[in-house]
Amino acid sequence: MNRLIIFHKTGAFDQADSLWMSELNTIDYALIPVELRTSFLRQSLLSGDAVGFKALSSFFAQSSADWSENNDFPYTQLVEAQQSPTDFQERWEHFMAWEKERANYIQQYVEDQYEGNS
């Protein structure tokens, strides 16, 4: 679990995906802190993994009834849209574009800061 967290924090998403897939069946979802659940779902969006998003959100919902009711949780509409394939597809595309834009903005900000400090 610690390696998975480190990969997510450092942006090594390819390594995180590989580790996640190899250990998916052994993880106790109740032990994953709520704040990290959002990171894992975000990674599903960034990698275009709708099936993974649905599976993870279902597992998380089973382990904690109120995990997505937090006002800071950004994907409530996407989780709720899973009941309708058409609604889910629309929301999925919206949130995927939003997360990619946010990731690009953050990457550009970090690069600008790095260049400014050089």
C-alpha positions as CSV (number, residue, x, y, z in Angstrom):
1,M,0.0,0.0,0.0
2,N,2.8,2.4,0.8
3,R,4.4,1.9,-2.6
4,L,1.0,2.6,-4.3
5,I,0.7,5.8,-2.3
6,I,4.2,6.9,-3.2
7,F,3.6,6.2,-6.9
8,H,0.5,8.3,-6.8
9,K,2.1,11.2,-4.9
10,T,5.0,11.3,-7.3
11,G,3.0,10.9,-10.5
12,A,4.4,7.5,-11.4
13,F,1.0,6.4,-12.6
14,D,2.2,3.6,-14.9
15,Q,3.9,2.0,-11.9
16,A,0.9,2.6,-9.7
17,D,-1.4,1.0,-12.3
18,S,0.9,-2.1,-12.5
19,L,1.1,-2.4,-8.8
20,W,-2.7,-1.8,-8.4
21,M,-3.5,-4.6,-10.8
22,S,-1.2,-7.1,-9.2
23,E,-2.5,-6.5,-5.7
24,L,-6.1,-5.7,-6.4
25,N,-7.4,-8.9,-4.9
26,T,-5.4,-8.6,-1.7
27,I,-6.3,-5.0,-0.7
28,D,-8.7,-4.5,2.1
29,Y,-10.6,-1.4,0.8
30,A,-11.7,-0.3,4.2
31,L,-8.0,0.3,5.1
32,I,-7.5,2.9,2.3
33,P,-7.9,6.4,3.7
34,V,-10.8,8.4,2.3
35,E,-8.5,11.1,1.0
36,L,-6.5,8.6,-1.0
37,R,-9.7,7.1,-2.6
38,T,-10.2,10.4,-4.5
39,S,-6.6,10.1,-5.8
40,F,-7.2,6.6,-7.0
41,L,-10.5,7.6,-8.7
42,R,-8.7,10.5,-10.3
43,Q,-6.1,8.2,-11.7
44,S,-8.8,6.2,-13.3
45,L,-10.0,9.3,-15.0
46,L,-6.6,10.4,-16.1
47,S,-5.9,6.9,-17.6
48,G,-9.3,6.7,-19.2
49,D,-10.2,3.6,-17.2
50,A,-14.0,3.8,-16.8
51,V,-14.3,0.2,-15.7
52,G,-11.7,0.7,-13.0
53,F,-13.5,3.9,-11.8
54,K,-16.8,2.0,-11.5
55,A,-15.1,-1.0,-9.8
56,L,-13.2,1.2,-7.3
57,S,-16.2,3.4,-6.5
58,S,-18.3,0.3,-5.8
59,F,-15.7,-1.2,-3.6
60,F,-15.2,2.0,-1.7
61,A,-19.0,2.4,-1.3
62,Q,-19.2,-1.1,0.2
63,S,-16.4,-0.3,2.7
64,S,-17.8,3.0,3.9
65,A,-21.4,4.3,3.5
66,D,-20.5,8.0,3.6
67,W,-17.2,8.2,1.8
68,S,-18.6,10.1,-1.2
69,E,-20.9,12.4,0.8
70,N,-18.0,14.6,1.8
71,N,-18.4,18.1,0.3
72,D,-14.8,18.0,-0.9
73,F,-15.4,14.9,-3.0
74,P,-15.5,16.1,-6.6
75,Y,-17.0,13.0,-8.3
76,T,-20.4,12.7,-6.7
77,Q,-22.2,13.4,-10.0
78,L,-20.2,10.8,-11.8
79,V,-20.7,8.1,-9.2
80,E,-24.5,8.9,-9.2
81,A,-24.6,8.7,-13.0
82,Q,-23.5,5.1,-13.1
83,Q,-27.1,4.0,-13.1
84,S,-27.6,5.2,-16.6
85,P,-25.0,4.3,-19.3
86,T,-25.8,7.5,-21.3
87,D,-25.5,9.8,-18.3
88,F,-22.4,8.1,-17.2
89,Q,-20.7,8.5,-20.6
90,E,-21.5,12.2,-20.7
91,R,-20.3,12.8,-17.2
92,W,-17.2,10.6,-17.7
93,E,-16.1,12.6,-20.7
94,H,-16.7,15.9,-18.8
95,F,-14.7,14.8,-15.7
96,M,-12.0,13.1,-17.8
97,A,-11.4,16.4,-19.7
98,W,-11.5,18.4,-16.5
99,E,-8.9,16.2,-14.8
100,K,-6.6,16.3,-17.8
101,E,-6.9,20.0,-17.9
102,R,-6.2,20.3,-14.2
103,A,-3.2,17.9,-14.5
104,N,-1.8,20.0,-17.4
105,Y,-2.2,23.2,-15.4
106,I,-0.4,21.7,-12.4
107,Q,2.4,20.4,-14.6
108,Q,2.9,23.7,-16.2
109,Y,2.8,25.5,-12.8
110,V,5.5,23.1,-11.5
111,E,7.6,23.6,-14.6
112,D,7.3,27.4,-14.3
113,Q,8.3,27.3,-10.7
114,Y,11.3,25.1,-11.5
115,E,12.4,27.5,-14.2
116,G,11.9,30.5,-11.9
117,N,14.1,28.9,-9.2
118,S,16.9,28.0,-11.7
